[in-house]
């Protein structure tokens, strides 16, 4: 089961993800990420922050969705930041060496303040 919400704030658009992200649920995540990028680009310098702290499963479909969001943001000049603090999310990112691509923060507060681990 997957629950995704996005919320636009003055300083960021936050996408909160909870549950399993796999090939059967990734469409919902991708739709929220697309909307978040659109909302963020409406106000210059407003990043998209993807909070993955409550994700239980983060498969290849999830990696691709987040990478697509990152690349879309880069093309539009929008920063995309990930919040992850546990192996279910961090390990797939590290194994694929996407930790060299993504800006990853241990907490939502750190991501909003740009304090990396």
Backbone as a printed PyTorch tensor [residue, N CA C, xyz], in Angstrom:
tensor([[[  0.8400,  -1.1760,   0.0000],
         [  0.0000,   0.0000,   0.0000],
         [  0.8910,   1.2470,   0.0000]],

        [[  0.4600,   2.2600,  -0.7160],
         [  1.2310,   3.4900,  -0.8490],
         [  0.3360,   4.6860,  -0.5740]],

        [[  0.8790,   5.6540,   0.1430],
         [  0.2030,   6.9290,   0.3630],
         [  1.1900,   8.0330,   0.0090]],

        [[  0.7600,   8.9330,  -0.8660],
         [  1.6140,  10.0430,  -1.2910],
         [  0.8090,  11.3290,  -1.1790]],

        [[  1.4330,  12.3530,  -0.6370],
         [  0.8250,  13.6800,  -0.5530],
         [  1.8650,  14.7100,  -0.9570]],

        [[  1.4060,  15.8040,  -1.5360],
         [  2.3220,  16.9160,  -1.7880],
         [  1.6910,  18.1890,  -1.2350]],

        [[  2.5590,  19.0620,  -0.7670],
         [  2.1000,  20.3010,  -0.1630],
         [  3.0650,  21.4200,  -0.5330]],

        [[  2.5210,  22.4960,  -1.0730],
         [  3.3450,  23.6420,  -1.4610],
         [  3.4380,  24.6260,  -0.2990]],

        [[  4.6580,  24.9730,   0.0470],
         [  4.9470,  25.9730,   1.0730],
         [  5.7040,  27.1190,   0.4060]],

        [[  5.9080,  28.2030,   1.1250],
         [  6.6550,  29.3280,   0.5640],
         [  8.0860,  28.9510,   0.2190]],

        [[  8.6960,  28.0880,   1.0440],
         [ 10.1100,  27.7750,   0.8660],
         [ 10.3830,  26.4540,   0.1530]],

        [[  9.3560,  25.6180,  -0.0710],
         [  9.5670,  24.3170,  -0.7160],
         [  8.2320,  23.6690,  -1.0480]],

        [[  8.2880,  22.7190,  -1.9680],
         [  7.1590,  21.8290,  -2.2070],
         [  7.5810,  20.4810,  -1.6330]],

        [[  6.8300,  19.9940,  -0.6630],
         [  7.1880,  18.7570,   0.0290],
         [  6.2890,  17.6270,  -0.4420]],

        [[  6.9170,  16.5360,  -0.8700],
         [  6.2000,  15.3240,  -1.2580],
         [  6.4860,  14.2900,  -0.1740]],

        [[  5.4450,  13.8510,   0.5200],
         [  5.5930,  12.8570,   1.5850],
         [  5.1270,  11.5040,   1.0650]],

        [[  5.9760,  10.5010,   1.2360],
         [  5.7070,   9.1690,   0.7000],
         [  5.7070,   8.1730,   1.8560]],

        [[  4.6970,   7.2990,   1.8740],
         [  4.5890,   6.2980,   2.9380],
         [  4.1720,   4.9640,   2.3300]],

        [[  4.9040,   3.9010,   2.6880],
         [  4.5380,   2.5650,   2.2300],
         [  5.5180,   2.0060,   1.2210]],

        [[  5.0060,   1.1420,   0.3470],
         [  5.8290,   0.4490,  -0.6440],
         [  5.7410,   1.1310,  -2.0020]],

        [[  6.8980,   1.4410,  -2.5840],
         [  6.9360,   1.9990,  -3.9380],
         [  7.5250,   0.9300,  -4.8470]],

        [[  6.6600,   0.3560,  -5.6820],
         [  7.0950,  -0.6650,  -6.6320],
         [  6.4010,  -0.4180,  -7.9660]],

        [[  6.5180,  -1.3560,  -8.8870],
         [  5.9720,  -1.1450, -10.2290],
         [  4.4550,  -0.9880, -10.2280]],

        [[  3.7750,  -1.5280,  -9.2250],
         [  2.3180,  -1.4110,  -9.1950],
         [  1.8350,  -0.1080,  -8.5540]],

        [[  2.7030,   0.5960,  -7.8410],
         [  2.2930,   1.8250,  -7.1490],
         [  3.0310,   3.0730,  -7.6220]],

        [[  4.0350,   2.8920,  -8.4580],
         [  4.9000,   4.0160,  -8.8270],
         [  4.1600,   5.1100,  -9.5940]],

        [[  3.0890,   4.7710, -10.2850],
         [  2.3340,   5.7730, -11.0410],
         [  1.8130,   6.8890, -10.1580]],

        [[  1.3520,   6.5320,  -8.9720],
         [  0.8590,   7.5420,  -8.0340],
         [  1.9890,   8.4670,  -7.5890]],

        [[  3.1400,   7.8830,  -7.2790],
         [  4.2990,   8.6990,  -6.8970],
         [  4.7040,   9.6210,  -8.0390]],

        [[  4.7990,   9.0810,  -9.2410],
         [  5.2200,   9.8720, -10.4030],
         [  4.2730,  11.0450, -10.6450]],

        [[  2.9780,  10.8210, -10.4840],
         [  2.0020,  11.9000, -10.6840],
         [  2.2190,  13.0260,  -9.6700]],

        [[  2.4580,  12.6720,  -8.4230],
         [  2.7060,  13.6930,  -7.3930],
         [  4.0260,  14.4270,  -7.6440]],

        [[  5.0430,  13.7060,  -8.0930],
         [  6.3300,  14.3490,  -8.3740],
         [  6.2070,  15.3310,  -9.5350]],

        [[  5.4470,  14.9610, -10.5590],
         [  5.2310,  15.8600, -11.7020],
         [  4.5190,  17.1330, -11.2500]],

        [[  3.4930,  16.9700, -10.4310],
         [  2.7660,  18.1290,  -9.9100],
         [  3.6730,  18.9910,  -9.0350]],

        [[  4.4790,  18.3450,  -8.2070],
         [  5.3910,  19.0850,  -7.3270],
         [  6.3870,  19.9140,  -8.1310]],

        [[  6.9250,  19.3420,  -9.1990],
         [  7.8580,  20.0970, -10.0520],
         [  7.1730,  21.3050, -10.6700]],

        [[  5.9310,  21.1210, -11.1170],
         [  5.1820,  22.2290, -11.7150],
         [  4.9550,  23.3360, -10.6810]],

        [[  4.5640,  22.9500,  -9.4750],
         [  4.3370,  23.9350,  -8.4120],
         [  5.6280,  24.6480,  -8.0220]],

        [[  6.7150,  23.9070,  -7.9320],
         [  8.0000,  24.5060,  -7.5400],
         [  8.4990,  25.4840,  -8.5880]],

        [[  8.3040,  25.1610,  -9.8510],
         [  8.8180,  26.0330, -10.9120],
         [  8.0290,  27.3330, -11.0240]],

        [[  6.8540,  27.3820, -10.4120],
         [  6.0470,  28.6030, -10.4410],
         [  6.6490,  29.6980,  -9.5660]],

        [[  7.5150,  29.3230,  -8.6510],
         [  8.1650,  30.2960,  -7.7630],
         [  9.6630,  30.0130,  -7.7840]],

        [[ 10.4640,  30.9120,  -8.3180],
         [ 11.9050,  30.6710,  -8.4520],
         [ 12.5750,  30.2790,  -7.1360]],

        [[ 13.5170,  29.3820,  -7.2370],
         [ 14.3640,  28.9270,  -6.1250],
         [ 13.6160,  28.1160,  -5.0720]],

        [[ 12.4190,  27.6290,  -5.4010],
         [ 11.6820,  26.7790,  -4.4540],
         [ 11.9610,  25.3200,  -4.8060]],

        [[ 12.6120,  24.5740,  -3.9070],
         [ 12.9640,  23.1870,  -4.2070],
         [ 11.7930,  22.2220,  -4.0190]],

        [[ 11.9530,  21.0360,  -4.5840],
         [ 11.0680,  19.9130,  -4.2900],
         [ 11.8140,  19.0380,  -3.2880]],

        [[ 11.1780,  18.7590,  -2.1710],
         [ 11.7620,  17.8970,  -1.1440],
         [ 10.9090,  16.6350,  -1.0720]],

        [[ 11.5320,  15.4910,  -1.3470],
         [ 10.8240,  14.2120,  -1.3430],
         [ 11.1650,  13.4890,  -0.0470]],

        [[ 10.1870,  13.3940,   0.8360],
         [ 10.3880,  12.7780,   2.1510],
         [ 10.0940,  11.2800,   2.0560]],

        [[ 11.1470,  10.4810,   2.1400],
         [ 11.0530,   9.0280,   1.9980],
         [ 11.2440,   8.2980,   3.3290]],

        [[ 11.1540,   8.9980,   4.4340],
         [ 11.4100,   8.3890,   5.7440],
         [ 10.4170,   7.2880,   6.1040]],

        [[  9.2000,   7.3450,   5.5720],
         [  8.1730,   6.3480,   5.9060],
         [  8.0030,   5.2960,   4.8080]],

        [[  8.9750,   5.1950,   3.9080],
         [  8.9130,   4.2000,   2.8270],
         [  9.4430,   2.8660,   3.3420]],

        [[  8.6780,   1.7990,   3.0740],
         [  9.0590,   0.4530,   3.5050],
         [  9.7820,  -0.3280,   2.4160]],

        [[  9.4230,  -0.0720,   1.1530],
         [ 10.0730,  -0.7460,   0.0260],
         [ 10.3300,   0.2810,  -1.0600]],

        [[ 11.5550,   0.3040,  -1.5620],
         [ 11.9880,   1.2930,  -2.5500],
         [ 12.7000,   0.5390,  -3.6670]],

        [[ 11.9260,   0.1020,  -4.6590],
         [ 12.4750,  -0.7090,  -5.7380],
         [ 12.9640,   0.1080,  -6.9130]],

        [[ 13.2840,  -0.5980,  -7.9900],
         [ 13.8400,   0.0630,  -9.1770],
         [ 12.8590,   1.0520,  -9.7880]],

        [[ 11.5680,   0.7560,  -9.7140],
         [ 10.5730,   1.6910, -10.2420],
         [ 10.6170,   3.0060,  -9.4680]],

        [[ 10.7980,   2.9110,  -8.1620],
         [ 10.8990,   4.1130,  -7.3290],
         [ 12.1490,   4.9070,  -7.6700]],

        [[ 13.2620,   4.1970,  -7.8310],
         [ 14.5140,   4.8620,  -8.2160],
         [ 14.3390,   5.6350,  -9.5150]],

        [[ 13.7060,   4.9960, -10.4920],
         [ 13.5050,   5.6520, -11.7880],
         [ 12.6000,   6.8720, -11.6740]],

        [[ 11.5450,   6.7750, -10.8740],
         [ 10.6350,   7.9150, -10.7090],
         [ 11.3510,   9.1030, -10.0710]],

        [[ 12.1450,   8.8250,  -9.0460],
         [ 12.8750,   9.8970,  -8.3670],
         [ 13.9630,  10.4670,  -9.2790]],

        [[ 14.6240,   9.6020, -10.0340],
         [ 15.6350,  10.0730, -10.9820],
         [ 15.0020,  10.9320, -12.0690]],

        [[ 13.8430,  10.5250, -12.5850],
         [ 13.1320,  11.3340, -13.5790],
         [ 12.7760,  12.7060, -13.0100]],

        [[ 12.3360,  12.7360, -11.7560],
         [ 12.0120,  14.0070, -11.1050],
         [ 13.2660,  14.8670, -10.9800]],

        [[ 14.3570,  14.2550, -10.5560],
         [ 15.6280,  14.9780, -10.4220],
         [ 16.0500,  15.5840, -11.7630]],

        [[ 15.9760,  14.7800, -12.8190],
         [ 16.3810,  15.2670, -14.1440],
         [ 15.4380,  16.3450, -14.6520]],

        [[ 14.1370,  16.1840, -14.4050],
         [ 13.1740,  17.2160, -14.7900],
         [ 13.4180,  18.5110, -14.0390]],

        [[ 13.7270,  18.3980, -12.7660],
         [ 14.0360,  19.5790, -11.9700],
         [ 15.2910,  20.2700, -12.4490]],

        [[ 16.2980,  19.4720, -12.7550],
         [ 17.5610,  20.0320, -13.2450],
         [ 17.3380,  20.8090, -14.5410]],

        [[ 16.5170,  20.2620, -15.4250],
         [ 16.2260,  20.9250, -16.7010],
         [ 15.4850,  22.2470, -16.4960]],

        [[ 14.6700,  22.3070, -15.4330],
         [ 13.8910,  23.5160, -15.1490],
         [ 14.5670,  24.4510, -14.1570]],

        [[ 15.7330,  24.0580, -13.6360],
         [ 16.4120,  24.8650, -12.6360],
         [ 15.8290,  24.7150, -11.2410]],

        [[ 15.1520,  23.5960, -10.9870],
         [ 14.5480,  23.3320,  -9.6840],
         [ 15.3590,  22.2790,  -8.9460]],

        [[ 15.7590,  22.5870,  -7.7370],
         [ 16.4980,  21.6430,  -6.9010],
         [ 15.5490,  20.5580,  -6.3920]],

        [[ 16.0020,  19.3060,  -6.4310],
         [ 15.2430,  18.1880,  -5.8730],
         [ 16.0950,  17.5690,  -4.7680]],

        [[ 15.5280,  17.4820,  -3.5770],
         [ 16.2440,  16.9510,  -2.4110],
         [ 15.4850,  15.7500,  -1.8620]],

        [[ 16.2270,  14.7440,  -1.4220],
         [ 15.6190,  13.5560,  -0.8320],
         [ 15.8480,  13.5470,   0.6690]],

        [[ 14.8610,  13.0630,   1.4030],
         [ 15.0030,  12.8400,   2.8340],
         [ 14.9110,  11.3350,   3.0490]],

        [[ 16.0110,  10.7500,   3.5100],
         [ 16.0510,   9.3070,   3.7490],
         [ 17.0440,   9.0220,   4.8570]],

        [[ 16.6480,   8.1210,   5.7420],
         [ 17.5130,   7.8340,   6.8810],
         [ 17.5960,   6.3480,   7.2120]],

        [[ 17.1230,   5.4900,   6.3100],
         [ 17.1360,   4.0580,   6.6010],
         [ 17.4960,   3.2420,   5.3550]],

        [[ 17.9790,   2.0410,   5.5990],
         [ 18.5410,   1.2090,   4.5330],
         [ 17.5500,   0.8110,   3.4430]],

        [[ 16.2570,   0.7020,   3.7510],
         [ 15.2910,   0.3260,   2.7230],
         [ 15.3160,   1.3040,   1.5540]],

        [[ 15.6580,   2.5390,   1.8260],
         [ 15.7510,   3.5580,   0.7770],
         [ 17.2090,   3.8250,   0.4010]],

        [[ 18.0540,   3.9840,   1.3840],
         [ 19.4490,   4.3580,   1.1060],
         [ 20.2220,   3.2730,   0.3580]],

        [[ 19.9900,   2.0220,   0.6950],
         [ 20.7800,   0.9470,   0.0770],
         [ 20.5980,   0.8870,  -1.4410]],

        [[ 19.3660,   0.8760,  -1.9710],
         [ 19.2210,   0.8660,  -3.4340],
         [ 19.8650,   2.0860,  -4.1030]],

        [[ 19.8140,   3.2180,  -3.4300],
         [ 20.4320,   4.4310,  -3.9750],
         [ 21.9470,   4.2840,  -4.0050]],

        [[ 22.5120,   3.7350,  -2.9460],
         [ 23.9650,   3.5600,  -2.8710],
         [ 24.4640,   2.4950,  -3.8440]],

        [[ 23.7450,   1.3880,  -3.9480],
         [ 24.1570,   0.2930,  -4.8370],
         [ 24.2070,   0.7580,  -6.2900]],

        [[ 23.2770,   1.6180,  -6.6630],
         [ 23.2330,   2.1400,  -8.0330],
         [ 24.0870,   3.3950,  -8.2070]],

        [[ 24.7730,   3.7880,  -7.1390],
         [ 25.6300,   4.9750,  -7.1150],
         [ 24.8770,   6.2750,  -7.3900]],

        [[ 23.5680,   6.2430,  -7.1680],
         [ 22.7890,   7.4660,  -7.3290],
         [ 22.9650,   8.4180,  -6.1490]],

        [[ 23.6590,   7.9620,  -5.1100],
         [ 23.9860,   8.8820,  -4.0190],
         [ 24.9660,   9.9530,  -4.4940]],

        [[ 25.5850,   9.7240,  -5.6350],
         [ 26.4580,  10.7410,  -6.2480],
         [ 25.6520,  11.7780,  -7.0280]],

        [[ 24.4060,  11.4290,  -7.3180],
         [ 23.5330,  12.2870,  -8.1220],
         [ 22.5590,  13.0640,  -7.2360]],

        [[ 21.9410,  12.3570,  -6.2910],
         [ 20.9060,  12.9500,  -5.4500],
         [ 21.5010,  13.7240,  -4.2750]],

        [[ 20.8080,  14.7800,  -3.8740],
         [ 21.0980,  15.4780,  -2.6210],
         [ 20.2430,  14.8070,  -1.5540]],

        [[ 20.8890,  14.0810,  -0.6320],
         [ 20.1790,  13.2900,   0.3710],
         [ 20.4230,  13.8780,   1.7550]],

        [[ 19.3490,  14.0200,   2.5180],
         [ 19.3970,  14.6030,   3.8550],
         [ 18.7780,  13.6280,   4.8550]],

        [[ 19.2400,  13.6450,   6.1070],
         [ 18.7310,  12.6940,   7.0970],
         [ 17.3650,  13.0580,   7.6860]],

        [[ 16.9930,  14.3440,   7.6120],
         [ 15.7070,  14.7960,   8.1640],
         [ 15.0940,  15.8390,   7.2390]],

        [[ 13.8050,  16.0300,   7.3920],
         [ 13.1170,  17.0590,   6.6130],
         [ 13.6720,  18.4380,   6.9510]],

        [[ 13.9050,  18.6810,   8.2200],
         [ 14.4690,  19.9630,   8.6500],
         [ 15.8230,  20.2260,   7.9930]],

        [[ 16.6680,  19.2090,   7.9610],
         [ 17.9880,  19.3610,   7.3350],
         [ 17.8530,  19.6490,   5.8430]],

        [[ 16.9120,  18.9960,   5.1860],
         [ 16.7070,  19.2270,   3.7480],
         [ 16.2460,  20.6540,   3.4870]],

        [[ 15.3730,  21.1450,   4.3290],
         [ 14.8840,  22.5130,   4.1560],
         [ 15.9780,  23.5340,   4.4290]],

        [[ 16.9050,  23.1900,   5.3150],
         [ 18.0100,  24.0880,   5.6460],
         [ 19.2810,  23.7520,   4.8730]],

        [[ 19.2060,  22.7450,   4.0080],
         [ 20.3290,  22.2800,   3.1790],
         [ 21.5260,  21.8090,   4.0000]],

        [[ 21.2640,  21.0870,   5.0730],
         [ 22.3440,  20.5040,   5.8790],
         [ 22.4300,  19.0200,   5.5570]],

        [[ 23.4250,  18.6570,   4.7790],
         [ 23.5970,  17.2570,   4.3710],
         [ 24.2400,  16.4540,   5.4780]],

        [[ 24.1890,  15.1270,   5.3170],
         [ 24.7950,  14.2430,   6.3200],
         [ 26.2870,  14.3210,   6.2610]]])
